[in-house]
Amino acid sequence: MLVALVVSSTHMLLLNQPVPVAVNPVPGDVRPSVRGPRAVLVALAVVLVAGCFLRLPFYVFTPAHSALNWLAPIHPTPTFQVIGFDEHFYQVYLSALMLGGLERYPELARHYVQEQTSLPSAILPPTRFSYIAAAYGWHNIWGTGPLKSLSAISSFFSMLLLGLSALFAWRLGGRAVALCVTALMAFAPTQIHMSQHALIDGFFAFWATLSLWLLWENLQRPNRWPWLCGYGIALAVMVLTKENAMFAYVGILALLVANYWLRFGRLTLSLCLATVVGPFLGVVILVILCGGPGTTIEIYRLLVSKALVLRYAIITGDGPWYRYLVDLMVVSPVILVLAIGGIFRLKSIERAGFYLVLFVAASFVLMANVRYGMNLRYTNMWDFPLRYLAVYCLWQLIPRRSMPAFWLSVCITVLCLIDLRQYDIFFVQNDVYELVPKDMLRAVKILK
């Protein structure tokens, strides 16, 4: 059934001639119309439905949910269904909120400091507020338990990221590009994996990608307060989500600096202020939630010092600077090769492509140099840029004289099926949970 969805959606693409990728020779010159041929819009809707289906939590297909359990045979359900290390602590923090409300948060922070001080290695801090608070809101609305609330938030925001990817790609390259990129995002293995567990990385990827998109829009439409406010709020929530916000923020700062030479758009004082005020607001809220600056600083000091002696992090979180390239090659080899090829095929006028490349490169430099702190989960925020560049590379490689729309559709369909197969290998056949080299290499039979 999923194969039929992919084939039918790409067949609809044949009815429309695709437009070039990264068609922003001058910022603001190209404005893809929201009115596209009906076939492309229908195909995009089919792809979004397929992607959302894959992101539904696996527990909704159990006999307890009789309305959907008949779909269980065609849903690629992960075989790892035990509560993981991270999931346990998110569940503990959410349970505390369910008992005492948000006003109990300073108590959680103080308790963490007391407990972490006596422990030999690091545990997850309660500073990842937005993810826990979102699950708390889900619980208040639907009455679900801690683990199901957290899993529902991971699933829901993975779906939101899929929709955001369609919008972002449409703004950068037009409707045909949006369809191709969305199809690749719909079947991205790690995106689906994050949606199936109570893990924060897919949730964080949504806010990082939203911040990246809103920065682009503010560069194209300077001094428009709705866009500026949305951008500042996205940055604030990103800071309230996870410590990885520093990686994405460095990428955003690099884009602002590079704008002087690459001219992505118009950089204004108000945009610079929003880039500073948004994260600052997030930090202030976090300090208030933790009960003061002293507790907040102590939480991060303990987290950093204890993480350096965590045996699991030492074994799995180290490696050379190209560790992320190796991990990505194992999980999504064809996408990575095409994305790298797309980088080398970028032309100076294609600023959208350079915009995405620079964000990935700047964040990569920082992420690849964190001692005992590398994990493929952190690269979820790169999934959209890499797949956009892969589509760009395909468009450059396909000959213009021999039905380019047909061959592009065939290539996108094959890539989607390859990624779905990769998900099946890692997460269905081999019950991989943590995206560490040892488990992934065993899944593909490199290690026995």
Secondary structure by P-SEA (a helix, b strand, c coil): caaaaaaaaaaaaaaccccccccccccccccccccccaaaaaaaaaaaaaaaaaacccccccccccccccccccccccccccccaaaaaaaaaaaaaaaccccaaaaaaaaaaaaaaacccccccccccaaaaaaaaaaaaccccaaaaaaaaaaaaaaaaaaaaaaaaaacccaaaaaaaaaaaaacaaaaaaaaccccaaaaaaaaaaaaaaaaaaaaccccaaaaaaaaaaaaaaaacccaaaaaaaaaaaaaaaccccccccccaaaaaaacaaaaaaaaaaaaaaccaaaaaaaaaaaaaaaaacaaaaaccccccaaaaaaaaaccaaaaaaaaaaaaaccccaaaaaaaaaaaaaaaaaaaaccccccccccccaaaaaaaaaaaaaaaacccccaaaaaaaaaaaaaaaaaaaaaaacccccccccccaaaaaaaacccc
